[in-house]
Amino acid sequence: MHKNKEYPEKIYNDVQEWIFGAEIANRFTDEAEKHIPDYWRVIELTINILKNNLPQDGSIIDVGCASGNTLLYLYKQGFKNLFGIDSSPEMLKVAGKNLSKVDKNFASRLFQSKTFVQNMTFNAVLCNWTLHFIPERQEYLKAIFDSLVSNGLFILTEKTLQSQIIENQYILFKQDKGLSNEEIERKKQQLEGVLVPLSVRQNLELLTKTGFSQVEIINAKLGFVTFLCIKL
Ligand SMILES: C[S@@+](CC[C@H](N)C(=O)[O-])C[C@H]1O[C@@H](n2cnc3c(N)ncnc32)[C@H](O)[C@@H]1O
C-alpha cells in the first residue's frame, strides 16, 4: 500500500510492480520520450561515436534493445552486423516487427535472455537504460567486458541516484511532457525495487573494477548518465 505524496489522503493499494509487458511494448517510444531525459540525444550520440570509431562491418549488440529504436537507427546508418538482446518477449516481438521492415531476417539476431550471450565477440556493446534493471549487475558487466575485442567500446546509460533537488527537476521534466502528478507518482512506486539506481561514483567504481581502464561521462541530464568505456 502506498500513499500519494501529492494527495496524501489518497492511498494506492493497486499499484503493480513495473513490467515490460505487451502494454508498454506497444507504446514504448512514447513512454521513453516522456520518462527518459535526452532519450534521442543519447541514441544519436551513441550512433555518432560508433560511426566515427567502428568499421561498418563491426559487430554491435544492444542490451535491452526494447522496441529496437537504436538497432533500427544503426541499420539505417549502414551498420549491418547487429544483434539485440532483451529479457522481455513482448518487447522483442515489437522489435522484430519494426526491424523486419528493413531486414526480414533480423528477428534471428534478436535474443531473449536475462543473461548476456555466450561465445560471441563484439566491437561494441550498448546498454542504455537497462543495467539498472538487472540485479546481477557485476556478473552482467563482466560478461560484457569479456565479449569485447581489444579496444572495443561499451556505452552505458544508467539512471543514477538523484538528490531531492534533481528529483524535483525530473518531476518538472515529466510534467512538461504532459504527465499528471498521479501518473508520475504511480510510475515511481511501480519502479521501486525494480529499477535500482547507484550513485555516479558507484557506477564508476563498478566499471573500473570490471576492467574498463578508460571511462568517460559523455552525457548527463537530471541523473541519467551515459558512460563511454573502452576495453584497452
Ligand atoms: C528502458 S528499456 C531500454 C531502452 C532501449 N535501450 C532503447 O534504446 O530504447 C529497458 C529494457 O531492458 C529490458 N531488460 C530488463 N531486464 C533485462 C535483462 N536482465 N536482460 C536484458 N534486458 C532486460 C526490458 O525488457 C526493456 O526492454
The ligand as an ORCA input file, in Angstrom:
! r2SCAN-3c Opt
* xyz 0 1
  C      14.178      1.336    -20.789
  S      14.257     -0.056    -21.774
  C      15.737      0.169    -22.719
  C      15.582      1.119    -23.874
  C      16.423      0.826    -25.064
  N      17.803      0.551    -24.733
  C      16.326      1.949    -26.085
  O      17.373      2.460    -26.510
  O      15.207      2.287    -26.496
  C      14.819     -1.335    -20.706
  C      14.796     -2.686    -21.384
  O      15.562     -3.577    -20.582
  C      14.967     -4.846    -20.682
  N      15.502     -5.681    -19.597
  C      15.194     -5.691    -18.280
  N      15.915     -6.637    -17.644
  C      16.719     -7.218    -18.570
  C      17.698     -8.259    -18.546
  N      18.005     -8.914    -17.434
  N      18.321     -8.581    -19.686
  C      18.017     -7.948    -20.845
  N      17.091     -6.969    -20.932
  C      16.455     -6.604    -19.823
  C      13.488     -4.558    -20.643
  O      12.708     -5.620    -21.120
  C      13.415     -3.305    -21.514
  O      13.139     -3.620    -22.850
*
